[in-house]
Amino acid sequence: MKRVAVLGGGPAGAFAAERLASAGLDTVVLDEKLAWEKPCGGGLTYKAYSRYPFLIENSTPKRLVRETYLTAPPAGSVRMTMHRPVVIYSRLDLNRMLLDRAEKAGAQLEKERVLDLQRAGSGWRIRTRRGALDADFCVVATGARNPLRNVGTEWTRRDTMYALGYYVPAEQDHIDIQFSRRFEGYLWIFPRRGHLSAGICGKGEPAQALRARLDRYLAWKGIPLKDAVFYSHVLPSLEFPAWRRNRIAGDHWVAVGDAGGLCDPITGEGIYYALRSADLASQVVLADCHAPAEKQRAYRQLLNRDFGYDLEVAARLARRLFLDKFLLSSVPARMVQFMRRSPSFTNLVQDLFAGTQSYADLKECLLRNLNGTLHEIVLSFFFHRLMPGENRV
């Protein structure tokens, strides 16, 4: 294999390029923006920085945050002090750090927009504004708004969510997560270095309605929007049926990160799955034991074993979590109440935030640790309602 083209320079593309270039492959990254800001919180969980320690062991500006307030009307709020902090970057700083690592590893960075991608023999012809180049293999990291119709995941409108947010010149020392009645999503405020990321992600409502929700929330929190910068983005949020037909790889190409639909359908977290899928894709591309035609099958198998099945379970759970009711109140409201009264439930939420608790084993883990009080018997029944049937999809 002579050359690999990485189409997109976000976290997934940058990390894939670093891995491939470090192994000696001729690697070129094509992205019209390279490092840029996004409305998403920019938080990295323990799951991410424990697997890839460079995400916390570096000189890039960041915040380590341990306090989170979860709010769900009418239950009010609960404070959670996390055993393992969330590491929060500006997305601009995080992306620049990952691109710098790729360039130091030997990857060639080109600030170019990819206009078209066509097969050329056993490889690819990639057309940009300044001409064309050839590659033997493509790593598709173009994000959720993938303009290339012949590669990457395919989804319906229900398989995406909007993420809208503000870059707010203000400070606070904790994370806020706010749930709302009859809303499939949540609002957030993440403290970054020198500013706040305040936003909303959800589905089932147009972007204009989501922004109105966000503006009302920030006014209620007393956060002024003077000098704030607004951003909007689309995130993948695959419905359960979409996972089985997801177009994640093909002949001489693999998709990573958002371009492959690899995002948590509940939380919208994408950075860990961007990095992890980039790592797995690089392993497959570099593996001599896989012929080019076999690499797509090998990549699918690696993803399914690593985290794909868990995201399928999350897709099955997401709508129930946000929209179902339990004992005449919303599921998020009951969760806040359970956290106030049940140490085992609070520890479970801690593990979910850290990324050390999978969705697939969620109910089994909680039931195994209940202490038999009346409250936790009710909690047991709650999880049977939320996740009915067998744990296996």
Secondary structure as UniProt FT lines:
FT   STRAND          3..7
FT   HELIX           11..22
FT   TURN            23..24
FT   STRAND          26..30
FT   STRAND          43..44
FT   HELIX           46..51
FT   HELIX           53..55
FT   STRAND          63..71
FT   TURN            73..74
FT   STRAND          77..88
FT   HELIX           91..104
FT   TURN            105..106
FT   STRAND          108..110
FT   STRAND          114..120
FT   TURN            121..122
FT   STRAND          123..128
FT   TURN            129..130
FT   STRAND          131..135
FT   STRAND          137..140
FT   TURN            149..150
FT   HELIX           157..159
FT   STRAND          160..168
FT   STRAND          175..178
FT   TURN            181..182
FT   STRAND          184..192
FT   TURN            193..194
FT   STRAND          195..203
FT   HELIX           207..221
FT   TURN            226..227
FT   STRAND          229..236
FT   HELIX           240..244
FT   STRAND          249..250
FT   TURN            251..252
FT   STRAND          253..255
FT   HELIX           257..260
FT   TURN            265..267
FT   HELIX           271..286
FT   TURN            288..289
FT   HELIX           292..294
FT   HELIX           295..303
FT   HELIX           304..308
FT   HELIX           309..323
FT   STRAND          325..326
FT   TURN            327..328
FT   STRAND          329..330
FT   HELIX           331..341
FT   HELIX           343..354
FT   TURN            360..361
FT   HELIX           362..369
FT   HELIX           374..386
//
